[in-house]
C-alpha cells in the first residue's frame, strides 16, 4: 500500500513493532458460532476462520504473514439512518490478552485492514470501523466534489466519482462519524472478543493517527472507561477549525494565478529555511529537518526576486504573500483573531502526497471540504451560490459551521478527570513537519491540560517555570505525555526519523507504571526497512534532542534530551481553541 494512502487510514505501522506476546487458552467457542451472537442495534454479518496466513482486502493488495484468526464483520445501527460497519479480528493461538481499537483517516468510509492485520500480528484482539460514512455516497478522502479530479491523486486514493453532498441532511450519521461509531465499535468488539475467548480482555488500548487521533481524544473525553491506554497521533481534534484552515489555505493559494507556488519552489523554500535555521534548535547542523521549528523565524521575503532573477529560482511578491499567510495561520479578517495555527517552517515540500500546499494547489476546490457540504448543502460546490468554497467568509460563516457541527465533531474538551481517575494513560505524538495538521495544535492541547493543573500558558508560550520541577507539568505528565517528532510529515514520512514504536511504551506505562521519557525513532533509507539511515531519540515534550558535540550524528546515542528555552506557540482565540 502506498505510503500516504496508509497514513490517511491510521498510520500505525510504525507503532506496533514489538509487543510481548502470550499464548491464550483454548477458545471458548468456535469462530462460526459467533454468527449467532445477539446485541442491541447490531447485526453480525459473518464470522469465519482464516488460517491461510493471507487476507485480500476488497479492491486491495494481499496482506501476508498473518496468524490464524477469526474474522467477524458486523453492522451497528444505533439510529434508523445509521449503518456503521465494523470488523473484529481475533488471534486464534497467540492472543496476548489485550484488546486494541484502531482509528482511521480522512472521512474514513472504509475498514482499515492494515490496522487490523498489524494488531493481530502483535497478538491483540483488534477492531476497526468505517465510522458510518461508508454508505453515505461520500468519497473517503474528500467527501466533496474536489474528488472528481482526474489526476494522480485519484489513482492514489481510489475511485473519486461519488456524490459531493456527503452527510448533508444526515445528522445521525454525523454523530456516528464524530464519536458514536468508535464507542460502539469498542463496546461490541469487547463483547465479541469475550464470547470468543470466554473471558474479558485484561487491558484495552486505542491507537490512531489523524482522524484516528481525533477518535482517540474523543474516547478519552466522552467515554473515559473504554480504554486503559490511548495513543493519539497528529489528532484532527479541532475538526471544524482544521477544515477551515484547509479552506483558508486553498483560498490563499488560489487568490490569483500569481499567488500559486510553482513546482520545485517549495523545495527551494525548504532549503532556504534549513540554511537559516538548522541546528539552532537542538539536533545537529547536518540535519535536513528542524528539531523545534518554533525557533525558526524565516521570512520568505528573503527569496524575493530581484534584478534579473525570475521564478522558479526565486519568489514573486505575490508568492511571498502566499507563504507568509501559510505560516501565519487562519485569521478572521475583521478582528484578526487566530482560528487555527499556521504551518511550521520546515514542512515545505513539493510532494503532493504529503498533503500540504502543493497538494491543495492541484485541486479545483479544497480537499476535505465535504464538512462544509454537510452544513450548506450541495450548493456549496457552485461558485455562484451565496456561500461556497471560493467566497466562504472567515468572519461571518464560521459561527454557522460551529453551531451545527462543533459540539459533535470537535474533541476539544480538556477535562480528562474521569479518564485519569480510571487510571488511563494518554500518549500523544505529532510530526513537526506535518503539512496537513499544524503541529502546534497538539502542543496547544497538551498545554491546556497543564493549565488545568495550575497556572496556564500565556500568549501560547510555555508557562514560566515550565521546566525544572513545575508541579503542574509533573501532574499532567503522570497521565498524559506528548512527543514531537522532528522532520515527520503527517503521521509518517518526511526527512526526519519517522518510524517508531509508541504502543509498547504505552503498554509498559499502563501495565508497569514506567512512563516513557524517550522513544527511539529510525529513518530508513528511502523510508524502506531494513537499511537504516539514522536514529534519533524522541523526547518527552517540552524537552528536545541535543547533539552531544561528538560522534556520529546519525546515531541516537550521541544525543541527549534536554530542557529547551521557552518558545512561543500560536494559539487560537479562546472561542476557537484550545
Buried (B, 14 or more C-beta within 10 A) or exposed (E): BEBBBBBBBBBBBBBBBEBEBEEBEEBEBEBEBBEEBEBEEBEBEEBEBBEEEEBEBEEBEEBEEBBBBBBBBBBBBBBEBBBBBBBBBBBBEBBBBBBBBBBBBBBBBBBBBBBBBBBBBBBBBBBBBBBBBBBBBBBBBBBBBBBBBEEEBBEBBBEBEBBBBBBBEBBBBBBBBBBBBBBBBBBBBBBBBBBBBEEEBEBBBBBBBBBBBBBBBBBBBBBBEBBBBBBBBBBBBBBBBBBBBBBBBBBBBBBEEEBBBBEEBBBBBBEBBBEBBBBBBBBBEEBBBBBBBBBBEBBBEEBBBEEEEEBEEBBBEBBBBBBBBBBBBBBBEEEEBBBBBBBBBBBBBBBBBBBBBBBBBEBEBBBBBBBBBBBBBBBBBEEEBEBBBBEBEBEEBBEBBBEBBBEBBBBBBBEBEBBBEBEBBBBBBBBBBBBBBBBBBBBBBBBBBBBBBBBEBEEBBBBEBBBEEBEBBEBBBEBBBBBBBBBBBBBBBBBBBBBBBBBBBBBBBBBEEEBBBBBBBBBBEEBEEEEBEBBBBBBBBBBBBBBEEEEEBBEBEBBBBEEBEBBBBBBBEEEBBB
